[in-house]
Amino acid sequence: MSNTFVLLSGTCHPEFMRVADYLETDWRLVFVEEQPDNPALGLELGQADAVLSMAWSRTMPPTPRLKLLQLPGAGTDLVDLAAAPPTAAVCNVYEHEIGIAEYLVCTMLMWVTGIKAMEQRFRKDDWSDSLYAGGPVHGELMGSTVGIVGYGRIGRALAERLRPFGTRIIARTRSPENGDDNLDEIGPMADLTTLLAQSDFVVLSLPLNAETEGLFDAAVLRQMKPTGVLINVARGGLVDQDDLYQACREGWIGGAVIDTWYDYPEKGSTIRRPSRQPFHELDNVIMTPHSSGWSAGILPRRCRAIAQNLDRLALGRPLRNVVRPPWA
């Protein structure tokens, strides 16, 4: 008899049904619309051995057979770990670090070259940025200092890709003993001030929790270089949106690259302003819609990793990326 793997529509892309392509053990996969009035929701969850969802709350129907709550992503901020079934392990999955690291390098290069504004001027036949017109020189990434706050998978993938550019790479993390050869310096979070004062780019790649929420407020932003650029690919809640807007508008810092936000569209909609502040009016802000990790390879890699965890569960082997082990 096959095990049952329920994929909930609320936070799962239908493409995750491709997990079936990578399975080596026998599983029945079912994609369920996560609506309270859907009778299939309670029925399927009652038979589920594993569930795929980025969110979990105390209002979920009973899951007496559940052994694995598998997150299709890395973040756990939508999961009430205390409400997760005690019989189930809670595991997450990564594989987004490649796309995000490439995005980070791309935006840094865009920033130092000014290529966005240069291209817009040239579309109007304006050659003023040209060598032949004696135009201003653009910057280089070589010789700059990049500070990485939170040195996990994303930070490591970024440092590996930055090394060939001749940058100085420093990091702050809760586990400074876990550095590597790609770093010029690593230190504890308590020494964040030094990183801020030295960095041309400050990259946020740390989790959002009670300790880090609102960490980057006015006091912290004022410790950055006046030309420093804050890049947030982690969670919007790490940075106070009002203080960041003021810092960019008034020139406390050089600007920001923002990919993770404060206000997101309702399900089924693609239109909503991402902040109560008009960041879109600022020339020193690059804005993207939480897309840095949404690359061509992420779903195949994640489907493979999820399938491997399902195989491990079926074969009684230790699960990978356990956020919370079973309590019962």
N, C-alpha and C positions, 0 to 999 in steps of 0.2 A: 504494500500500500504506500502511495507517495505521500510526502509531506506537503503541506499547503503554505504557500508564500503569498501574502496579500499585499498588494501595492495600493496605497491610498492616494486618491487623486488630488487631495488638498495641497500636498507639497511634493508630489512626484510627477515628473515628466513621463508621458506615456512611453517614451523611448526606453525607459528602464525595463520594459517587458523583454528587451534584448538580453537581459540576464540569462534567459533560457538558452541562448546560443553558446554560453560558456560553462554551463552546468555539466558536471560529470555524475551527479547522483540524481535520484528520481524526485522531482518536485512538481506540484501543480501550481502554476502561476495564475493569479486572477487580479485584474485591475478593477477596483471598486470606487464608485463615486462617493466621496466623503460628504454626504448630506444627511442631516439628522432624520429626515423622513424616508430615507432609502432603506427598505427592509433587508436588502442584501448586505448592508454594512454590518449590522449586528450578527447576522447569520454567518458571514465569512470570517469575521473576527473571532467568533466563538469556535471556529475550526482551525484557526491559524496557528501554525507552528512558528512562523516568522512573519514579521510585518515590516514593510518599507515605508517610512514616513519621517519627515523632518520635525514633526511636532507631536507632542503627546500631552494630554491633560487628564484631570480626574473625571471629566465628562465622557471619556471614551467608553464604549460598550465593553462588557466582560470579555476577557481573553484567557480562559482557563488553561489552554494548551500552550500558550506562548512561551517560547524559549529564547527568541531573539527579536529585539527591536532594533532594526538596522536603519541607520540614517543614511540617506543618499548623498549627504554632504558632510562637511566638517563641523559646522557650527551646532552647538547644543543649546543655544539661548531660547529656543522655542519648546524645549523638552522639560517637563516637570519630572526630574529624575525620581523624586519621592513618589510620584503617581504612577511611574512605570511598573508594570506587573512584577512582583517579587521573584517570580520564576524565570524571568527573562534577563538576559544580558543586554545591555545597551551598547551598541557599537557604531562608530562613525566611519567615514571613508574620505580619502583625500583625493589625490590625482589632479587637483586644480593648480598645484604649485607651478607647473610648467607654463601654462597659459598666463598666469598672473605674473610670474617672473619676466616673461617676454614683454608683457604689457608695461611693466615697470621700466624696463630698459628703453622701450619705445617712447614712453612719455618723457623720460629724462632726456633722451636725444631730441625729441620735439622741443623741449623747453630750451636747451642750450643752443640749438640752431635757430630757434624762432621760425621754424619752417611753416607753421600754420599761417602766420601773418605774412611771411614772405610769399607764399604761394598765392594768397588772396590778392596781394598787390600786383603780382606778375600776371594774374588773370585779367587785370585791367591794363596790361601792356606797360606796366611800370617797371623799369629796369634799375631803379635806384639802389637795390640791394646787390647789384652786380659788381664784380671785380672791375669791369670795364667802365663803370660809372663812378668808380672810387667810393663805392658804398661801404657801409660799416661792416666790419668783420663779425661773423657769428661765433658763438662760443664752442667749446669742446668739452666732452665728458672727461677726457683725460686730465688728471690732476685734481679733480674735484673730490670731495669727501662725501660719502653716502653713509648716513646713520640709520641702522635698522633696529627698530624697537619691537622686540619679540623675535627670537631667533629659532623658529621652528622650521617646518618644511618649506614654507614660502621664503623665509629669510635665507635659508641655505641655498635654495634654487637661485635666488637673486644674486647672492654673493658669488656663486659659481659662474654666473653669466657676466657679472661685472668685472671680474678679475682681468680678462683680456683687454679691457678698456683703459687700464692704467689708473683706476680710481683707488682712493684709500677707503677701506671699508671697515666701519666700526659697528659694534652691536651692543645692545643692552637686553638682558633677559633674566628670568628668574633662576636660570641654571647656567651661570657663566662658565662652569666647568665643562660644558658641552660645546666648546668652540671647535674650530677646524682651521686648516691651513689657508682657507680663503679669506680669513679675517686678519686685519692688521691689529685689532684690539677688540676685546670683549670685556664687559663688566656687568655688575648687577643693576637692577632697575633703580636702586637708590642713588646711583651715579648718573642719572639721566641728564642733569644739567650740563655736564661736560660734553656729552654727545650733541646736545642742542646747540651749544655755542660753537661747535666745530663744523657742523654738517651743512653742506650746500643743499642736500636733499635729506629729509627725514621721512623714512618709510614706516608706516604703521602696519605691522603684521602680527599683532597679538590678539588674544581672545577678548571678548566682551564679558565681563563679570562684575561682581560688586566692587572689586578693587580697581578695575580699570575704567568703569563707566565715568564719562566726563573728565578723564585724566588730563586731556589736553584742553585746559581752560585758558583764560586770559593770562594768568600768572605764568603758566608753562609756555605758552606761545611767545610771550615777551622775552623768553630766554633764548629763542632761536636767533640766528643771524638775520639782520635786516634784509638780506638777499636770499635767505633760506626758503626752500619750497617744501611744504608739507604734502605728503602723498598718502592717502588713506585707501587701502584695499582690504581692510579688515571689517570693521563695523562702524557705522555712522556714530553710534552712541559713545565711541571713545573720545570724540571731539565735541566740545560745546559749539553748537552751530552759530549762535549769536556772536560768541567771541571770535570764532574763525572768520566769519564775515567781516567783522570789524577789523581784524588783523590784516585781512587782504585789502579791504577798502582803504584803510588808513595807512597802510605801508609798514606795519610792524614787522611783517615778513614779506618775502618776495612774491608769494602767491601759493596756490594749492592745486593739486590734482586730486579730484574727488571721484571715487567710483562707488563708494558705499554711503548710503544716505539716511535720511530721517523720516521721510514720508514716502510710502510706496503705493502704487495703484491698487485698488480693490481687485479681487479676482475677476477676470473677464474683461478688464479695462487695461489700456496701455497709456492712459493720459493722467498725469498728476504732477504738480510741481513737487520737486523732491525735498524742498526745505521751505520754511516760512520766510527765509531770507532770500533776496534776489541775487543769488550767486551768478545767474546767467547774465547779469548786467556788467560783470567785472571782466576786464580783459586779462587779468592775471590769474584766472582760474580755468583749468581744463576740466570739463565735466563729462562723465560717461555713466550710463545707467546700470551700474552693478553688472558689468559685462566682462571685467578683466579676466575672469577664469572660465568664461563660457566659450571655450575654444573647440576646434574640430575633434580633438582627441579625448576630451574629458569624459564624454558618455561611454565610449568603448572601454576606456580604462576603468571607470567606476563600475560598469556592468561586470567586467571581469573580476574586480576585487570583491564585489558583492557576491557573485557566484562562488568564489573561493570560500567566503565565509559560510555560505549555505552548505557547500560540500563538507566543510569542516564540522558544521553542526550535525549533519546527517551521519558523518563517520565517527562522531564522538571525539573530535580533535579540538585542541584549544582554539578559541576564536581570536581574530586579529582586531586591533584598534578598539579594545574594550574601554568604554567610558565609565560604565558602572557594571560590576558583575552581578549575577543573580543573588538575591537575598534569601532565597528559599531553596 
